Amino acid sequence: MSGENYLTAEARARVEIDRQLVACGWLVQDRKEMNLYAAQGVAVREFIMATEHGRADYLLFIDQKAVGAIEAKPSGSPLTGVEPQSAKYAAGLPSNLTAPCRPLPFLYESTGDETMFTDGFDPAPRSRSVMSFHRPESLARQLRLWVDDPDMGSLRARLQRLTPLMEAPGATNHDGLRTIQLRAINAIEGSMLHDRPRALAQMATGSGKTFMAANLAFRLVLTAGAERVLFLVDRGNLGRQTLKEFQQFATPGDGRKFTDLYNVQLLTSNRIDPAARVVITTVQRLYSMLRGEEELAEDVDELSASEIEPERPVDVVYNPQIPVEGFDVVIVDECHRSIYGVWQQVLTYFDAFMVGLTATPAKQTFAFFNQNLVIEYGHAQAVAEGVNVDFDVYRIRTRISEQGSVVDAGLVTKFRDRETRKTRLEKLDEDVVYDARQLDRDVVAIDQIRTVIQTFRDNLFKPLDEDGIFPGRTEVPKTLIFAKDDSHADDIVRICREEFGRGNDFAVKITYRTTGEKPENLLNQFRNSFNPRIVVTVDMIATGTDVKPLECVMFMRMVRSRNFFEQMKGRGVRVIDPNDLQAVSADATAKTHFVIVDAVGVTEGEFNDTSPLERHKTESLKKLLDQVAAGVRDADVVSSIAGRLARLDRVISTDDRAQLAEAANGLGLPELVRALTDSFDVDVAWDKAKAANNGVDPTDEQLTTVRGEMLEASCRLLAERPKLARS
């Protein structure tokens, strides 16, 4: 039996604390053997403080000066109520001892299993949980900063230097920042200024989360003096995309590139460059590094964390090569929900602010970020502001009968109303369970794949009144097809080539099993060259990958996850300059929208949260406006008008824009679209109803009343401008 079993509970805790201190670079000594010159950081046990201030379990010295204390408690003890005891040590240093400042700034309470830390240099010192103790050299660096400027001794103090970015008229300001990006930076920094350890920003796919994060990182490093920022991505190809964003980012002021000023490291090995101010990596590589592994297999880095998800939560122990203070800020970009579950200890290892960026938050995401949703920006808002393009849904239904394949195909124009915020948040990212016989049953058989592709081909260029998918076009738009697995993808590629009568370069597969050509090179060809026209993938291009010329997204597989489905849909929303689009699709004029071709019914699932603005495709804009003028009060009509005007805004000439502004009594087209989309946005209605209810969540009846008032206001906005219908 180990000798430790004979110790008291507190003595056993001190054995563990001793071990952790040594691992973090401290030399632990008894009071009678104290030698402050033996190491930079010395932790002295049982140090008697000034009269009436008791005995500190550990008094911490750096460079022969007292800087802090540790109060030890038995395992399982609550630590919040222990803070007054360690604060007493901070104020009770004997007068004959040397200290850089009084009271002592660095205070810990620990059971060996749990440790709390209070930084006296913070503007409002508040204890926070840390995975382990800080290294002496890190605290020494902080002391030097305090000596240089007593108001800037900690990151939280230096954050006070940040001043909010001011919004300027127009959609773009502050060195290329969109209004939503500007608002997101202000919201995240505001959360940090209030010492909220975690902040979640929900921004629609295509709204520029990575560019916003690069601006945020620049401000944190330059103004707040953040030592290092960690940028976690879902898979390796997204890390390379993020690195390019930093390399191309011209910093405000002199316009120099971010990477000209600061080192940015994309980890392709398990070693962090000490000079790197921004480090980009995947959670699986970071976990490998914390485990002390020399390298990580390259193919593992190219997979999503969800694809290699462990069966049970990972355990992380302290690694002296990567201290808990190694990063000041951790930005988590569009990572799968499992990162907040089985991988969670990898994130919580660092004593850092945590920022989550997502277009589609899951319940686990909200919980991990302490429900601190600092900004919410959805699809309708993004379309209204010209950040995203809207979409149409083209449904292909096939079934096998005695007579062969039966096809029912056409544009979908009816969609269910968005649920209330409360209901939506309760259902976020529920997995949908399908009967095994239902899942992908229509498009796994070879003849059914062929039927879908033939239907797509035959309806591609038909006129709109004949349910054409891309009326008036002559070449297959850039199309992404989601397959069930690699074998399924192979079949789809082969049949696409056969049915369109094209060669190998017309349709290609891009998955992690693609050989001969790197998937990254094929992706670049898809973005920048005429061919391929069709790319078939499984999961690789499902999240985050930017292919701006993409105009068609086809589902030939079911999706179980609400979160994943919205990300897959989001591949088509990105805007593109008409000249850049025409460089790869010469018959295109402008990207006003994209089309989802649904061959399995995935858009009919209960988790289909994002609906297109356009709900009445067969009716003219004039007819819709006439309906509103005649007293029709229908949210689908208003939504369709907003969608039609948003598409018009992407192709309209300067003269026509001026004519429309005159017809709208001086109201610009973007402003009109934003006003209309706000009127049927349930989140906007929820906020208004809550404000009217003195900050209390509204009832269903109150929410319905407010939504009716907002709809009436938007309809009046249109009805009072009868010239619009004649323009």
N, C-alpha and C positions, 0 to 999 in steps of 0.2 A: 504494500500500500504506500502511495506517495506521501512524503512528509507534509505536503501542502494540505492534506485532508485533516491534519490535526490543528490547522490554523483557524482562527476566527474568520467569520465571513468577510469582515473588513480587511483582515490581513491577507486573505486570499485575493481580494480585489487589488490590493497594493502589489502583490506579486505580478498580476497581469498588467497593472499600470507601469510597473518597472520595466517589464518586457517591451511594452509599447513605446515607452520613452526612449529606450535604447535603440529600438528599431528606427525611431524618428531622429536619431543622431544626438540624443542627450546622454550625458554621463551622469549616472545616478550615484549619489554618495550619502553616507550617514553624516550627521552633523559633526561628530567628533573626528571624522576623517576628511573634513571639507578642504578641498584644494581648488579654488576657483580658476587657477591657471592650467588645470589639467585638460580642459577642453573649452571650446567657445561657449557651449551651452552646458550648464551644470544644474541638475535638479537635486536639491539637498532635502533629505527626509527630516521630518519632525523638527522644524525650525521654530524656536520660540520667538514670538513677535513681541511688540511693545506691550506694556502693562494693559490688561483688560482686552487684549486682542487675540489671546489664545495661542495655540500652537498650529502652525501650518503643516499639513501633511507633507507638502512639497513646496519649497520656495525655489523659484526659477531664477537663474543668473545667466546673463549673456555678456560676454566680455567683462567679467568681474563685477557687473552691476546687476542689482536686483530688478527684475522686470515683471514678475508675475507669481502666481501661486496656483496650486491644485488642491482641491478638497476631495478626498477619497471617501466613498461610501460603499457599503456592501452591495453585491449584485442584486438587482431588482429594486433598489431604492429609487423613489421618485426624486429627480434632481432639481426641479424647478424651485422647490422650497429651500434648497441648499444655497442659493445664490447670495443671500445676506451673509452667510458664514464666510464665503470666499471674499465677498466685498469687505468684510471686516479685516481680513488679512491684507487686502490691497491698501487699506488706510492705516494699517498698524505696523509698518516697517520701522524697526528701531532707528532712532534718529542718527545713530553713528554709522549706519550703513549707507553706501553709495547707491543711488538710483538715478536714471536719466530723468525721471519725472515721478511725481507723487500725486494721487495714489497710483499704485502699480497698474499698468494698462492691460496685462494679459492674464485673464482668469479662467480657470477650468474647474468643472465639477465632473467627476468620473467614477463609474463603478467598474471600469475595465471592460464592461460590455457596452456601455453607453457613455458618451462624453459630450458635455455642453461647453461652449466657449463664449466668453464675452470680451469684445474688443473695446477697451476704454477710449480708443481714438475715434470710434464711431460718433456721429453727431448725437444719436440717442442710443447709447450702448444697450444692446439687448442680446440675451444669450441665444445661441443657435446650436443645433446638433452638428457635430463633426464626426467623421469616421475615425479619426485618430488625432494625435497632437500635431502641431506645426513644427517644422524643423527650426533649429536655432538660427540658422543663417537667414531664413525667411523673416523671422521676427526681427533680426538685426537689421535687415534691409528696410523694414517698416519703421524701425526706430530712426534710421538715418533720414528717411523722408520726413518724419515728424520734426527732427532737429532743423531741417531746412525750412519747414513751414509748419508750425504747430497746428494749423487748421487742416492739414492735408495728410495726416498720419495713417489713414486707412482708405481703402477703395470707396467705402460708403461716404467718407468725408469728401473725397475728391469728386464723387458724383455730383456734389453740390455745385461744381463749376459748370455743369451742363445747363444751358438755357434752352427752353423749348424753341423748336423751329417754327417760324411764323408762316402761316398759309398766305400765299399771294394769289391774286386773281388768276383764273385760268386753270387748266387741268395739270399743267406741269410747271414746277418751280424748283428753286433750290438745287441747281446743278442737275437737272434731269429727274428729280424726284416727282413722282405722281402724288397727287393729294393723299391717296390712301397710304402710300409708303411714308409720307411725311407724318400722317396721323399715327401710323403704327410705331414709328420711332419715338414720337412724343409719348405715346401710351406706355411703351415698354420702359423707357427711361423714367417716366413718372412712377411706374410701379417700383423700379429700383430705388428711386429717391425716397420712397416710403418704406424701404427695406422689406419689400415683399420678395421672398427668396425665389419664387417661381412665377412666371408670367406666360400666358398662352395667347398667341395672336392667330386668329382664324382669318385667312385671306384666300379668296377664290383662286383656283388654279389659273396661272397666267398673269396674276396681278403684280408679279415681281417681288416675291418674298426674298429670293437670294440677293437681289440688288439692294433691297431694303436692309438686309442683314449685313451686307458689306458696308453700307453707310453707317449702320449702328456700330459695327466693329471699329470702324475708323474713328468715330466720335469717342468711343470708350477707351481706345488706345491713346489717341492724341490728347484728348481733354481730361479724361478721368484717370489716365495713367494706368489702365489695365495692363498687367504684365503679359498675359497670354489668353487668347480666346480659342475655345475648342468648338469646331463645327462638325457635328455628327450627321452623316447622311445614311440613306437606306442601303445603298450598294455602291460598288466601286465606280461605275460609269457616271453616277451622279456626283461623286467626289471630283472626278475630272471636269465635269461641267461647272461645278462650284469654283474650282481653281481658276478656270477661264474667266469666270465672272469677276474674281478678284484681280486677275491680271489685266482685264480690260477696264476696270473701274478707275476713272479719272477723279482724283480726290478734289473736294471743293477748295477753291482758292487758286492755287497755281496750276491745277490740272494734271499734276504728275500722277502716274499710275500708283495704285496702292502698293504693288510689289516693288516699285522703285524706292518706296519709303520704308516698308516693313517686309520682313521675310514671311512668306506664306508657304507652309509645307503640306503637301498632300502625302500622307503616309503610304509608302509602298514597301516599307520595312518596319520592323518593330523598334525603331529608335527615333526619339524626338530630337530635333535640332534645337539646342539650347537657345539659339538666336531667333527661333521662330516666334512671331507674335500671334499668328493665326495658324492653327493646326487642323487639317481636314482629315477625317477618317470615318470608318464604319464602326459600329458598336462591337462587332465580332473581333475586329483587329484590336480595339482598345482592351477588350476582355483578355485577348491573348497576351497582350503586353503586361497587363496587371498580374497575370499568372506567371510572368517571368519567362514566357516562351521566346525562343530566339527569333522565330519567323512564323508567318501564317501563310498557308498555301494560297496562291493567287486566286484559284477558282473559288475559294471560300469567301474572299473579299468581294467577288462579283455577284454573290447571291444576296438576297434580302435577308435581314435578320429573322424574318418570319419563316423563311424556307429552311433555316438551320436551327430553328427554335428548339432549345433543350426541353426535355420532358418536365423538368422541375426548375424552379428559380435558381440562378447561378449564385454561388457563394464567392465573395470577393474579400481577400485579406490584404493587409497593408503591404505595399511594395515600396521599399526605400528609394528605388530609382524613379518612382513617380509619386511624389508627395501629394497629400490631399489638397495643398494649396497650389498645385501645379497649374491650375487654370482658374482665372477669376470669373469667367463667364462661359457657360456651356450653351450653345445654340443647337437645338435638335430640329432638323429640317425634314418634315414629311416622313418620319420613321413610322413603321408599322406599330400597331397598338401593343405588340408583344414587348417592345422596348420598355414600356411602363409596367410590364408584368415580370416575366422570367428574367429579363435583362436589367431590372430596375437597380440592383446594387451597383452596376457599372456606372450608372448616372449619379447615384447618391454618394459615390466614393469621394467626390470632390467638394471642397468647401467653396462653392461657387454659386453665383446667380444662375438660374436655369431659365432659358427662353425657348418655348416651343412654337414652331411655325407649322401650320397645317391648313389645308383647304377643307378637310373633313375630319373634325375631331370625334374621337370615340369616347364612350363613357369612362374608360380607363384613363384616357388623356385628361379629361376634366378633373378626375379624382387626383391624378398625380400632380397637376398644377394647382391644387388647392382651390379649384373652381375660380381661379383668377383669370377670367377671360377679359383681356384688356382691350381687344378690338375684334369686331365681327363684321366681315365684309363678304357678302354672298354673290351668287351668280348674277342675279338681277341687277344689283348695284354695279357690278363690274361691266355688264353690258351697257347699262345706262351711261356710264362714264367713258365708254370707248376703250376700256381696258381688256375686255373679252368680246368675242363674237357669240351670238346666240346660236341655237341649233334647231334642226328639224329631226323628227323621228320617222324613219321609213321601216315599216314592219313587213317581214316576209314570213308567212306561215306555210309550212309544208307538212304533209302527212302522207303516210303510205296507205293506199287503199287497194282493193282488188284490181282496179283499173290502172294502178301505177301512182305516181306522185301527183298530189293535188296541191295547187299553189294559190294562196290568197295573199296579195301584196298591195301595199299602198301607203300613203302618208298618214300618219296618226295626227289627229287634231284635237283630241280631248284628253285632258290630264286632270288628275284629282287635285283638289285644293291643298295647299301646304298646310300641315298640321300646326297647331299652336306650339309656341316655343317649348312649353312645359312637356307636352307629349313627345315632341321631337327629341328633346334632350333625354327623356326617359328611354327612348327606343334606339338612341344612337348606337350604331354599329352592332345591332343584334345580328347574330348569324341566322340565316334562313335555312331551314332544314328541308331538303327535297327528298322525295321518294327516289330511290335508286333508279327506278324505271323512267322517271321523268327527266332526270338530269342529263341534259345534252342529247336526249333521245332522238331529236329530229335531224341532227346534223353530224352524227358519227358515221352512219352508213355512207358508203362512197356515193351511191346514187343520190342521196339526199344532199350531200355536199355539192354535187354537180347541179342539182336542181336549184339550190340557193345561188350559186355563182351564175348560172344561166339567167335566173330571174333578175339578179343584179345587173348583168350585162344588158339584157333586153330592155330594161326600164331606165337605164342610166341617162339617156339623152332625150327621152320622150318629152313632149310639151307638158307644162304644169297641169293643164286640164286633163291630161291622161296619166296623172300621177308620176310624172317624170322625176327622177331623183336630182339630176343636174340639167334642167332644160336648157337647150341651146348650146351646150358644150359639145366638143368633138373628141376630146381625149380624156381618158380615165383620170380623174383627179387623184392626187396623192391620197392613198387609202391604207389604213392600218386595220388588220384583221386579228382579233384575239381568238386563238385556238385553245383547245382543251389541254393538249400536251404536245411534245415534239413530234410524235408520229402523226397526230392529227394535223399539225402544221405542215408536215411534208405532203400529206394528201391534198391539202388546200392549195399549196403552192403549185403542185403539179396540175391540178384541175384548172386553176386560174390561167396558167400558161396555155393549156389546151383550149379552153373555151373562148379565150380572147385571141387565140392564134398568134401568140407572141413567144419570144425567146426567153432564155434564162434570166436576162437582165431585167425583164418586165416585172416579174414577181419573185421575191426572195424571202427566205426565212431568216429572221434575226433572233436567235436565242443563244443561251450560253453553250449550246452544243453545236453551234455553227462552226464549221472548220474551213480551212483554206484562206479565208479572209476574216480579219478581226471584226467582231460585231461593231466596234466603234467606227471603223472605216465604212462599213455598210450603212451605218446610221448617218454619217456625214454625206454619203452619196444620196441617201434618201432626202436629206435636207437641201442639198445644194445642186444636185444634178437632175436631168430629165428622168433618167431611170435610176432606181426602180420606181414604178408607178404604184405597185402594191407590195406592202411588207406584211408578213405573217409572223406573229410573235405569240408567246405564252404569257410571261409575266415581265420580261425584261424592260419593256417600254411602257409598263403600266403606270409607273409613278415618276413624276418629276422630269422625265426626258422631254426636251424641248424640240419639237419639229413644227416650226411655224407654218410651212406650206400645207400641212395636213388639212384636208377638207372633208374626209370621210372616215368614220370609225365604225367598223363592223364587228358585231358580237356573234361568234359562232360557238360560244361556250357560256355556260351559266356562271354566275358569281354568287358566292355565299355571303359575302361581307358587304354591308352598306358602305363602309369607309372605302374599301377597295374599289367598289363599283363606281363611286363618284370620282375617284382618282383616274380610273380608266376612261371614263367619259371625258374627263378634263384634258385629255391629250389633244383634243381638237379645238379648244377655245382660243388659242393664242392668236393675237392679231399679227398681221404682216403687211409691210408696205406693198402697194400694188405692183411696183416695179420688181421687187424681190420675188413676188409670187409669179409674175409673168416670166421671170427668168427660168423657172422650172415648169411652169404650166402656161404656155403661151396663149392658150385660148381663154384664160381667166381674165376678168377685168379687175375685180377686187374681191377680197375675202369678206363677204358680208355675214356669213354664217357657215356652219359645218353640218353634216348630216350623220346621224347615228342610224346605221342599218342594223336592225335587230332581227336576227334569225332564230332566236331561242326564247323570246318573251321576257328578256331580262329587264326591259324598260317597264314591264307591267307588274314587276314585283313591288311589294309593299315598301321596300326601302328606297324606291326611286324618289329621292328628295328634290332633285333639281329638275324643274320643268322648263321648257322653252317659253319665252314670252309670247311667241306667235301661237294663237289658239284658233284663229279663223282664217286659214290660208286661202280659202276659195272666195272670200269676200274682199272687195276693194277697200283701200284706205278711206276713200270718200264715203262709201256705204257705212263703214264703221263709225266715222265721225258724224254722219247723218243720224245714226241710231242714238248716239249720245245726245245730240242736239234735240232729238225728239223725246228725250226723257228716259231712255234705256239706262239702267244702272246695273251693269254686269261687269264683275272684275275681269272676266275673260276678254271682254271687249276692250277694256282699258289696257289690259296686258298686251293684247294684239296690236293696239295702236302704238304703244310704247315700243314693242319689238319692231314694228314696221318703220317707225321713225328712227330707231337706232341703226337699222340696216341702211336706211336712206342717208344717214349721217356719214356713212363710210364711203359713199359714192357721189354725193351731191356736189355740184359745181359752186364756185364762189358766188356767182350771180343768183343762182337758185337759192342758195343759203340766205342771201340778203332778202330775197323776195319772201321766203318763208318767215324770216324774222319780222318783216313788216306785217305779214298776215297774222302773226302771233303777238302783235302789239308790242314788239321789241323784245320778246322772250326768245332767247336763242334755242336752237334745236337741242343741244345737250342739256340745257337747263330744264326744258320742257320734258324730255325723256326722264331725267332724274326725278322730277316732281311726280310724274305718272307712276314710275316704279315704286317710289316710296309709298304711294297711296294704297298699294295692295301687298306691301311687305309686312308679314305678320310680326316680324321682329320690331319694326318701327312702331306698329300698332301696340305691341306689348309694352314697349317703353313708354309710350304716351299714356296708355291706360294705367300703368303702374305709377307714373308721376301724378296722374289725376286722382289716384287712390292713396295718396300720401306715402308713396314708396312701398306699398304692400302689393304682392302679386295679385293681379286682377282676377276676378271670376270670369267664367266663360261668357256670362251675360255682359259684363263690362267690356270685355274684349270685343265681342260682337258689335256692341254699340259704337265703340271707337272706330272699328274697321268700316262700319257703315258711314260714319261721319267723314272719314278719310276718302272713301270712294266718292261720296257726294262732292267733296271739295275738288277732287281731280276731274270729275265729270263737268263741274261748273267751269273749271279752268279751260276745258275744251269748248264747252257750249258758248262761252263768252267770246270765243274767237271764231266766228262762223266763216271768216275768210280762209281759214286753214283748209276746209273741205273743198274750196274752189281753187286752191293753189296748185 
